[in-house]
Amino acid sequence: MTPPKPSLTVFCGSRHGQDPAHIDDAAALGRWIGEQSWHLVYGGGNVGLMGEIARAALQAGAEVTGIIPESLMKREVGLDGLSRLEVVSDMAVRKQALIELADAFVVLPGGLGTLDEFFEVATLLQLDYHRKPILLLNRDGFWDPLIALVQRQVHAGFVSQKELDAWHVLANLEALQARCLALLGPKTS
C-alpha cells in the first residue's frame, strides 16, 4: 500500500505585498510541493500569494484543495481548476477544515488573516489539540517582530519557552523545504 501524500496547509497573504521575493517564494514553494507529489491545502483564493502558490502547485501536478467561505467567494474568487474547492459557511469553519486536512502548517508572509490562522494553530499546539509542525518562512526577517513579541511574552511569564521553540523558523525557502522533508518524509510515488 502506498503511504498517503503529505498535506501542507499553507497560510499566506491574499495580497502580493511589496516585496517581489515573497511572490517568488510562494510560486517556488507551490512548484516544489508538486514535484514532491504532495497535497497543498490553502484558503482557496485566486489572488495574492494564495493564488501564486496554488497556480504553481497545480502546474507542477500537485493535488490542491482550497477552502473558502461563501462571503469571500466574490472578493477573492475561488481559483478555477483546483482538485477540490470547498465553499464553507464562515471563517471559523474554514480554519477548522484547513487544520484538519494538514500534516504540517507553513506560514508565508501575509496580513491579519495569516496571523489569525497562525495563532489558531500555535494555540492549539500549545493546548495539545494537535502535534503538527508549524513552519514559518522568515525571509529577510519578515517574522522577526512577531518572534520578538512572543519572546517578550516568554520573558514576562505568559508563554513558555517550549511553545516558542516548537515553531520551525526558517530563513529561506531551501531551509523550509529541507525541514519539510525531514518532518514529513521524501517524495512518494
C-alpha positions as CSV (number, residue, x, y, z in Angstrom):
1,M,0.0,0.0,0.0
2,T,1.3,3.5,-0.9
3,P,1.6,5.8,2.0
4,P,-0.7,8.8,1.8
5,K,0.7,12.0,0.3
6,P,1.7,14.6,3.0
7,S,-0.6,17.5,3.1
8,L,0.8,21.0,3.7
9,T,-1.7,23.6,4.8
10,V,-0.2,27.0,3.8
11,F,-1.3,30.3,5.3
12,C,-0.3,33.3,3.3
13,G,-1.4,36.7,2.1
14,S,-4.4,37.4,-0.1
15,R,-2.3,40.3,-1.4
16,H,1.1,40.1,-3.1
17,G,2.8,42.6,-0.8
18,Q,5.5,45.0,-1.9
19,D,8.5,42.6,-2.0
20,P,8.6,40.5,-5.2
21,A,10.7,37.9,-3.3
22,H,7.5,36.8,-1.5
23,I,5.8,36.2,-4.8
24,D,8.8,34.2,-6.0
25,D,8.8,32.1,-2.8
26,A,5.1,31.4,-3.0
27,A,5.4,30.2,-6.6
28,A,8.6,28.2,-5.9
29,L,7.0,26.5,-2.9
30,G,4.0,25.6,-4.9
31,R,6.1,24.1,-7.7
32,W,8.2,22.2,-5.1
33,I,5.0,20.7,-3.5
34,G,4.0,19.5,-6.9
35,E,7.5,18.0,-7.5
36,Q,7.2,16.1,-4.2
37,S,3.7,14.8,-5.3
38,W,2.4,16.3,-2.1
39,H,-1.0,17.9,-1.4
40,L,-1.4,21.6,-1.0
41,V,-4.3,22.8,1.2
42,Y,-4.9,26.6,1.3
43,G,-7.5,29.3,1.6
44,G,-9.0,28.8,-1.9
45,G,-8.4,32.2,-3.3
46,N,-7.2,33.3,-6.7
47,V,-5.4,36.5,-5.5
48,G,-2.2,37.4,-3.8
49,L,0.3,34.9,-2.6
50,M,-2.6,32.4,-2.2
51,G,-3.2,32.4,-5.9
52,E,0.5,32.3,-6.7
53,I,1.2,29.2,-4.7
54,A,-1.9,27.4,-5.8
55,R,-1.4,28.0,-9.6
56,A,2.2,26.9,-9.3
57,A,1.3,23.8,-7.4
58,L,-1.4,22.9,-9.9
59,Q,1.0,23.4,-12.9
60,A,3.5,21.1,-11.2
61,G,0.9,18.4,-10.8
62,A,0.0,18.7,-7.1
63,E,-3.3,17.9,-5.7
64,V,-4.7,21.3,-4.5
65,T,-7.6,21.7,-2.1
66,G,-9.0,25.2,-1.4
67,I,-11.3,26.0,1.5
68,I,-13.1,29.3,1.1
69,P,-16.0,30.9,3.0
70,E,-19.1,31.9,1.0
71,S,-18.5,35.6,1.8
72,L,-15.1,35.6,0.2
73,M,-16.0,33.8,-3.0
74,K,-17.0,37.2,-4.5
75,R,-14.0,39.1,-3.1
76,E,-11.3,36.5,-3.8
77,V,-13.0,34.4,-6.5
78,G,-12.2,30.8,-5.9
79,L,-9.5,29.5,-8.1
80,D,-10.7,27.5,-11.1
81,G,-9.2,24.2,-11.8
82,L,-8.5,23.1,-8.2
83,S,-8.5,19.4,-7.4
84,R,-11.2,20.4,-4.9
85,L,-12.7,23.7,-3.9
86,E,-14.8,23.6,-0.7
87,V,-17.1,26.5,0.0
88,V,-17.9,26.8,3.7
89,S,-20.2,28.9,5.8
90,D,-17.6,31.1,7.6
91,M,-14.0,31.7,8.6
92,A,-14.2,29.5,11.7
93,V,-15.3,26.5,9.6
94,R,-12.6,27.4,7.1
95,K,-9.9,27.3,9.7
96,Q,-11.2,24.1,11.2
97,A,-11.0,22.4,7.7
98,L,-7.6,23.8,7.0
99,I,-6.3,22.4,10.3
100,E,-7.9,19.0,9.9
101,L,-6.5,18.4,6.4
102,A,-2.9,19.3,7.4
103,D,0.0,17.2,8.2
104,A,2.0,20.4,8.8
105,F,1.5,24.1,8.6
106,V,3.6,26.5,6.5
107,V,3.3,30.2,7.2
108,L,4.4,32.6,4.5
109,P,4.1,36.4,4.7
110,G,0.6,37.8,4.9
111,G,-1.6,40.1,6.8
112,L,-4.1,39.9,9.6
113,G,-5.8,36.7,8.3
114,T,-2.5,34.9,8.1
115,L,-1.7,36.0,11.7
116,D,-5.2,34.7,12.8
117,E,-4.6,31.3,11.2
118,F,-1.1,31.1,12.6
119,F,-2.1,31.9,16.1
120,E,-5.0,29.5,15.9
121,V,-2.7,26.6,15.1
122,A,0.0,27.8,17.5
123,T,-2.5,28.0,20.3
124,L,-4.0,24.6,19.5
125,L,-0.4,23.2,19.6
126,Q,0.2,24.8,22.9
127,L,-3.0,23.2,24.3
128,D,-2.1,19.8,22.8
129,Y,-5.0,19.7,20.4
130,H,-2.6,18.7,17.7
131,R,1.1,17.8,17.3
132,K,1.5,19.0,13.7
133,P,4.7,21.0,12.9
134,I,4.4,24.8,12.3
135,L,7.0,26.2,9.9
136,L,7.4,30.0,9.3
137,L,9.3,31.3,6.3
138,N,11.2,34.2,7.7
139,R,12.9,35.6,4.6
140,D,14.7,38.8,5.4
141,G,13.4,38.7,8.9
142,F,9.7,39.2,8.0
143,W,8.5,37.4,11.1
144,D,11.2,38.9,13.5
145,P,8.8,41.4,15.1
146,L,6.3,38.6,15.8
147,I,9.0,36.4,17.3
148,A,10.3,39.3,19.4
149,L,6.8,39.9,20.7
150,V,6.4,36.3,21.7
151,Q,10.0,36.3,23.3
152,R,8.8,39.3,25.4
153,Q,5.8,37.2,26.4
154,V,8.1,34.4,27.4
155,H,10.3,36.8,29.5
156,A,7.1,38.2,31.1
157,G,5.9,34.7,32.0
158,F,2.9,34.5,29.8
159,V,4.3,31.9,27.3
160,S,6.7,29.1,28.0
161,Q,9.9,28.9,26.0
162,K,9.0,25.3,24.8
163,E,6.0,26.8,23.0
164,L,8.2,29.3,21.1
165,D,10.7,26.6,20.5
166,A,8.1,24.4,18.9
167,W,7.9,26.7,15.8
168,H,10.3,26.0,13.0
169,V,11.5,29.4,11.9
170,L,13.4,29.2,8.6
171,A,15.4,32.0,6.9
172,N,14.9,30.8,3.3
173,L,12.9,28.5,1.1
174,E,15.6,25.9,0.8
175,A,15.8,25.5,4.6
176,L,12.0,25.3,4.7
177,Q,11.9,22.6,2.1
178,A,14.7,20.6,3.8
179,R,12.7,20.8,7.1
180,C,9.5,19.7,5.4
181,L,11.4,16.7,4.0
182,A,12.9,15.9,7.4
183,L,9.5,16.1,9.1
184,L,7.2,14.6,6.5
185,G,9.5,12.3,4.5
186,P,10.8,12.2,1.0
187,K,8.8,12.2,-2.3
188,T,6.3,9.4,-2.5
189,S,5.4,7.7,-5.8
